[in-house]
Structures are given as structure tokens and as C-alpha cells.
């Protein structure tokens, strides 16, 4: 192949990749819109930092300006310190409508000295009931930590500081719906849920501690942008990221780290809740938890 032909091929490949993937540089002004809360949501330092607050009047939240179909979504959060009982801080992906898809991180506040509960869930076609909950191996209120959703046609990975804590595989081959056709936006909210969030609603929000504030930085999106209802992201994402089985594989070290988290810090798994699901747990629960 001639050098000029190689150059033109590389240029074409670069242009193709640029049309498929977008990588956000971590600027909230460029990447998100405040959706509710008014002055309770603030963007600082030229877009490098964002805070959400909750008081008795309202919570607050933001969403991404763009919709995506597959990609990796990272954000650093420092959660509400002190007595955060009754509050919920979220970071999630969601489509729209009653048959929506959704991939959730929810941080359930607790009384001072007690650990946060990290609640994860996957909705497909409006149906969830796939909760796994964890305590964290650090204090998430002292400093920023990175929370990531890696969503491909083959699997959804939940990561904390780049350690996978959960993998939800595409099990369409055994009849389990998988989120792969509905574009999603990135969302984050801070709101009051003291009817259920802390010890099943037994511990209520102490409004004398308000406002409650969570801090954000380093939002990073490396994902396929959907525009004008385009539905070609799935194949483009798989091709551009060299998908297939490669997206499913966790190497031995990473697999062991996930096993460590799940054995030491998982506090709830829908796959073992036979009281809640007396008719039997979902079919994917019968498959290996580990890749």
C-alpha cells in the first residue's frame, strides 16, 4: 500500500471514529443543563465544578445536553457529609417514557457515623427489580471518588474508582431484555426520600442540618451521540471499540477485585432474595456472576 493511500485510509478512519464517539473534557457548562432546583444547583470555576443542594423547599439536579447509545460515563462525587439520613444522591442513565431503560447509581444517606448505602439497579422496558446494594470501603464524604457506568451492547459494568462492583450481561439469548435500543441521557439529582431511603423510612431527614450539599467534578463521557433519532450507534460502537466478546472479558486481577467487593461489601442481592421473589429469581441469576 502506498504511503498516500495509507494516509487517506488513516484520515478516513479518524473521521469515522470522530463521528461515532465523543469524549467530554469534564466541563459542566458544556455538557449539562440544570433541570430543577434553581439556585440550589451551581456550576463553578468555568465549568470544572458543580454542586447540588437540598433543603426543605426542593432538591436539585442536572442532565446531559446530549443523548447517548453505549459508552463509558465517569464522574467524581463527594457525597453529603454528616447526618445525611433521608437524602438520596444519584448518578444514572435513563431514556424517556413508561417503557424506559435506566442504569442507576443511588447513594442512600444515613445517620452520622453509619455508612452510605450504594444502591444499583438496571431497568429494561420499564421493569427494574434488579437491585444490588453495597457499602463502600472508604468514606465517600471526605474526598472525591470516581463512579463509572460502562455500557456496551454486551454488558453493563458499574465501577467505583475503576474497580468493577457489578456486571450485568446481555442475556437476550435466554429471553432477558437488555437496554440496547433506547438512547439515554446522563442525570444526577439530590432529593429527599425519607419515606424509604434510610432503614426503610424509619430515619427521617433532619432539616436542621439543611442545606445538604453534594459536590461534583471531572465529568467525562466517551460515548456514541444520538442525533435526529439515529439508531446506528450500536453497530458503530461495537466496531469502533472492537466489541464482541472483548467487552465481556474481565482479566483475572479485575475479576478478583470484583469478587472481593461482592464478598466483603455487598449487603443486598436480588438474586438471593427468595422471600421477595417466591416464584423464583430472574433467569440471569442462575448464570455465573463473574465474567
DRENTILUM-844550 format. One line per 5 residues: number of its first residue (from 1); their letters; for each residue y, z, x of C-alpha. Coordinates in pm, whole numbers. Layout:
BEGIN
NUM) A) Y,Z,X | ...
//
This chain:
BEGIN
1) XXXXX) 0,0,0 | 343,-94,138 | 600,174,210 | 835,29,-54 | 556,34,-315
6) XXXXX) 473,394,-222 | 838,489,-258 | 866,328,-601 | 544,496,-712 | 670,835,-600
11) XXXXX) 1001,777,-776 | 824,684,-1099 | 605,994,-1072 | 909,1213,-1012 | 1087,1070,-1313
16) XXXXX) 777,1121,-1527 | 750,1483,-1417 | 1117,1542,-1485 | 1075,1411,-1840 | 777,1637,-1902
21) XXXXX) 870,1973,-1756 | 1188,2174,-1747 | 1244,2471,-1521 | 1522,2705,-1628 | 1717,2860,-1344
26) XXXXX) 1748,3200,-1507 | 2088,3162,-1675 | 2106,3316,-2022 | 2427,3132,-2110 | 2248,2802,-2061
31) XXXXX) 1911,2894,-2204 | 1954,3119,-2508 | 2161,3184,-2820 | 2231,3531,-2958 | 2074,3534,-3305
36) XXXXX) 2181,3869,-3451 | 2342,4199,-3365 | 2694,4078,-3284 | 2844,4296,-3006 | 2510,4472,-2958
41) XXXXX) 2392,4169,-2756 | 2583,4091,-2438 | 2549,3840,-2156 | 2697,3940,-1818 | 2752,3816,-1464
46) XXXXX) 2792,3450,-1553 | 2463,3446,-1744 | 2248,3633,-1492 | 2205,3947,-1703 | 2166,4024,-2073
51) XXXXX) 2140,4345,-2273 | 2018,4409,-2627 | 2110,4730,-2811 | 2002,4906,-3126 | 2198,5156,-3336
56) XXXXX) 2164,5276,-3691 | 2356,4973,-3815 | 2146,4699,-3658 | 1931,4580,-3374 | 1992,4259,-3180
61) XXXXX) 1813,3954,-3046 | 1821,3610,-2891 | 1625,3286,-2897 | 1593,2989,-2666 | 1811,2688,-2731
66) XXXXX) 1509,2459,-2692 | 1160,2432,-2837 | 855,2400,-2614 | 493,2298,-2636 | 297,2456,-2349
71) XXXXX) 435,2605,-2031 | 500,2926,-1842 | 763,3170,-1964 | 879,3460,-1744 | 1141,3727,-1799
76) XXXXX) 1227,4055,-1631 | 1292,4351,-1863 | 1396,4712,-1809 | 1299,4892,-2128 | 1488,5155,-2329
81) XXXXX) 1480,5481,-2130 | 1437,5836,-2257 | 1332,5904,-2614 | 1267,5552,-2745 | 1038,5658,-3032
86) XXXXX) 1059,5423,-3329 | 1206,5133,-3133 | 1035,4804,-3056 | 1143,4565,-2780 | 985,4220,-2800
91) XXXXX) 937,3909,-2590 | 744,3634,-2766 | 698,3269,-2854 | 696,3156,-3215 | 704,2845,-3430
96) XXXXX) 854,2839,-3778 | 713,2860,-4129 | 443,3060,-4310 | 165,2889,-4112 | 336,2967,-3784
101) XXXXX) 187,3020,-3439 | 302,3314,-3227 | 227,3475,-2890 | 352,3834,-2866 | 456,4097,-2618
106) XXXXX) 581,4403,-2811 | 682,4724,-2636 | 645,5023,-2868 | 875,5309,-2776 | 767,5671,-2752
111) XXXXX) 892,6024,-2715 | 1033,6124,-2378 | 757,6170,-2124 | 498,5971,-2317 | 403,5618,-2211
116) XXXXX) 517,5300,-2379 | 250,5103,-2563 | 236,4733,-2475 | 113,4551,-2785 | -13,4192,-2756
121) XXXXX) -117,3954,-3032 | -189,3586,-3095 | -116,3421,-3430 | -257,3082,-3525 | -168,2910,-3850
126) XXXXX) -8,3230,-3978 | -303,3456,-3903 | -295,3731,-3641 | -521,4038,-3627 | -594,3979,-3257
131) XXXXX) -422,4285,-3115 | -487,4433,-2776 | -281,4729,-2657 | -221,4873,-2313 | -42,5150,-2135
136) XXXXX) 132,5040,-1816 | 59,5162,-1465 | 431,5219,-1399 | 738,5346,-1582 | 890,5032,-1741
141) XXXXX) 1226,5206,-1795 | 1303,5279,-1428 | 1338,4926,-1298 | 1283,4562,-1395 | 931,4424,-1426
146) XXXXX) 821,4068,-1497 | 641,3979,-1820 | 492,3631,-1849 | 322,3408,-2104 | 128,3115,-1958
151) XXXXX) 39,2883,-2247 | -172,2575,-2183 | -396,2360,-2406 | -692,2558,-2272 | -578,2921,-2266
156) XXXXX) -302,3176,-2314 | -254,3424,-2033 | -50,3744,-2065 | 73,3867,-1728 | 261,4174,-1604
161) XXXXX) 411,4141,-1257 | 186,3836,-1220 | -127,4039,-1296 | -320,3897,-1593 | -388,4164,-1853
166) XXXXX) -534,3938,-2119 | -660,3581,-2161 | -707,3416,-2500 | -910,3099,-2465 | -914,2788,-2677
171) XXXXX) -1236,2831,-2876 | -1186,2543,-3118 | -1539,2432,-3033 | -1669,2733,-3229 | -1419,2698,-3512
176) XXXXX) -1140,2931,-3390 | -790,2788,-3449 | -573,2763,-3139 | -194,2718,-3110 | -154,2370,-2968
181) XXXXX) 50,2152,-3206 | 349,2356,-3324 | 647,2379,-3086 | 770,2730,-3020 | 1094,2892,-2910
186) XXXXX) 1130,3195,-2685 | 1252,3507,-2866 | 1343,3862,-2779 | 1456,4140,-3011 | 1525,4512,-3011
191) XXXXX) 1482,4669,-3353 | 1388,4981,-3546 | 1025,5006,-3662 | 982,5380,-3704 | 764,5322,-4011
196) XXXXX) 478,5218,-3779 | 572,5182,-3411 | 520,5534,-3275 | 198,5715,-3362 | 163,5507,-3675
201) XXXXX) 508,5604,-3801 | 469,5981,-3755 | 751,5996,-3498 | 1085,5871,-3626 | 1383,5728,-3442
206) XXXXX) 1627,5992,-3322 | 1960,5826,-3397 | 2150,6089,-3198 | 2015,5906,-2890 | 2162,5570,-3001
211) XXXXX) 2258,5320,-2886 | 1921,5225,-2738 | 1954,4951,-2478 | 1708,4716,-2302 | 1818,4503,-2006
216) XXXXX) 1707,4153,-1908 | 1736,3924,-1609 | 1567,3625,-1444 | 1455,3430,-1747 | 1251,3138,-1617
221) XXXXX) 1096,2861,-1825 | 872,2593,-1681 | 758,2411,-1993 | 748,2089,-2189 | 1060,2049,-2403
226) XXXXX) 1006,1910,-2751 | 1284,1691,-2885 | 1313,1490,-3207 | 976,1620,-3322 | 789,1467,-3027
231) XXXXX) 421,1561,-3022 | 324,1411,-2685 | 369,1730,-2485 | 3,1829,-2499 | -133,1532,-2306
236) XXXXX) 170,1512,-2079 | 147,1881,-1994 | -223,1861,-1917 | -179,1552,-1699 | 131,1672,-1518
241) XXXXX) -12,2015,-1446 | -356,1876,-1357 | -505,2058,-1652 | -854,2074,-1790 | -1084,2343,-1655
246) XXXXX) -839,2421,-1378 | -621,2602,-1632 | -911,2826,-1731 | -1010,2950,-1391 | -915,3291,-1257
251) XXXXX) -1021,3339,-899 | -1235,3640,-812 | -943,3854,-696 | -736,3782,-1008 | -1035,3837,-1234
256) XXXXX) -1097,4175,-1073 | -735,4274,-1124 | -760,4192,-1494 | -1081,4392,-1520 | -903,4683,-1352
261) XXXXX) -618,4673,-1604 | -850,4641,-1902 | -1083,4919,-1788 | -806,5164,-1693 | -517,5088,-1926
266) XXXXX) -639,4913,-2240 | -611,5155,-2533 | -699,4924,-2823 | -905,4605,-2856 | -954,4434,-3192
271) XXXXX) -1289,4306,-3065 | -1433,4660,-3071 | -1272,4783,-3394 | -1572,4764,-3628 | -1413,5013,-3867
276) XXXXX) -1122,4778,-3926 | -1347,4472,-3939 | -1669,4593,-4108 | -1760,4235,-4190 | -1775,4161,-3818
281) XXXXX) -1524,4085,-3549 | -1393,3737,-3481 | -1633,3490,-3322 | -1438,3466,-2994 | -1509,3837,-2935
286) XXXXX) -1872,3754,-2874 | -1779,3542,-2574 | -1703,3678,-2228 | -1362,3846,-2196 | -1333,3718,-1842
291) X) -1295,3362,-1717
//
